[in-house]
Amino acid sequence: MPDSPGEPVDGDGAPTAPPLPGSAPRLTGIDVARSFALFGMMATHVLLGAGSDDGAMGAVHQIAGGRAAALFAVLAGVGLALASGGERPTPRRIARARHVTLVRSGALVALGLTLGLADTPVAIILAYYGVLFLVAVPVLAWPARRLAAAAVICAVVTPAVSHWLRGAGGLDEASGENLSWATLFPLVPAVRHLLLTGYYPVLTWTTYLFAGLAVGRLALRSPRVAAAVAATGAALAAGSWLVSVAAVHLAGGFGSLVTEGLLPRYSADGRTPNDGFYGTTPVNDPWWLLVRVAHSGSITDLVHTVGTSLLVLGLTLLAVHALTRRKPVPALVRVPLRMLAAAGSMTLTLYCVHVLAVGVNTGALREPIVPAWPYLVLNVVGAIIIALLWGAPRRRGPLEEAIVSMAGVAARG
C-alpha cells in the first residue's frame, strides 16, 4: 500500500481499498470504468458463438469486442501510475512500486497459468497481463510525455515488427488454447505465444500499457483534464476508423485481402472480416496493418481501442465528478455508483469467477446450458451482488487481498 498521499491499488493495478489516513480520496470514476471493462469482456465471452451476427446481440458484441479488453489493459497502466505516485511520483514510491509490481507480475502469470487448466472457451488474459506488469517495472519513473511518446511509437512500430517476425518465421497461426502449467513446456513456444502470437500479445499490447501509464501521471481529479482525456480519445477513435476505411479501399477491399486460406478463419463471405481476429493480423498482405478489426493488433486497431479506452475513462471521471458535486449525494446517484464501483474494485476475483462460470455453462459439448442473454445478465448482476456482499469497494476482493499481502511482504523486505 502507498505510504504517502495517493491512490491505494489492488493486486492487479485497480484502485480498491479505502484511503489511508492523510491520503487522497479514491477516484471512483476509475472503478466505474473498470466495471465497464469487466462487463464488456463478459459480453464478448458469453455472446460469442451464440448466433451474434445481427440484432441487439450482434450490436453488443460488436461494441464490446476488442474494446473491453483494451480498456482493461489501459486501466492497468493507469493503476500502476497511481500506485507509484500519480501526478507526483517520488523516488521512494517508485522504488516501492517496482518491488510490488514484480510480485504482482509473477502472481498474475501464475494465476493465469492455473486458470488455463480449466475447461473454458474464454481466452484468458491474466498471464499476458502479468508480463505487461513486468514490462512496466523499468519505466515507472518516466514522466507523462515520455510515456505518451512510447505509446505512439509502440502503436506504429510494434504491429509492423510483429507482422515481419511472424511472416519471416512462418508463424501466421491462430492463438490456439490457453497457456497453462500443462502447456508451459517447451518454454520457447510458450514465451513466443505470450509475446508475439497469442490472443493478447505483449509486444503490441505495450501500447495500452504505456498509454495507461501516461494518463495515470495526469491530474485526473481535475474535470478539465478528464475532459481532455475524453476528447483525445474521441479524436483517436474516429481518426483511426477513417484511416482504416480509406486503407481498405486503397487495398481493393477485404475481398483482395482475405485469401482462400484465410476465408474459413477471417471471413464469412470473402468480402468482410469476422468480428474479431485472434490477436494478430494475417501476414499475407501488409495492408492488414491499417485494417481496423477487433483483436487484430493492427496499427488502426491499437489506436482506435486506445481512443475508445480514453473516451470511456474520461467520460466516467467527468460523470462521477458531475454527479457527486452535490452534497450529500442523492441516493438515486449514490446507489448505482456504489454498485458499479464495487464490481470495478475487485475485477481480478470477479474475472476469474466469470471464466470458470462460462466453462461450466458451456459444458463439454460447447453448447450453453443457459441461453446467452439470460446468462450475460446473470454474470453482470451476479458480479455486482458478489462485490457488494463481500464489502467492496471498502474491502478488497480475496484474490486482490492475497496478491497485495504478498506484495507488501516483498516491499517490506
Summary of the structure (lengths in Angstrom):
residues: 413
radius of gyration: 20.4
end to end distance: 13.9
largest distance: 62.9
contacts: 1524
relative contact order: 0.17
helix: 66%
strand: 1%
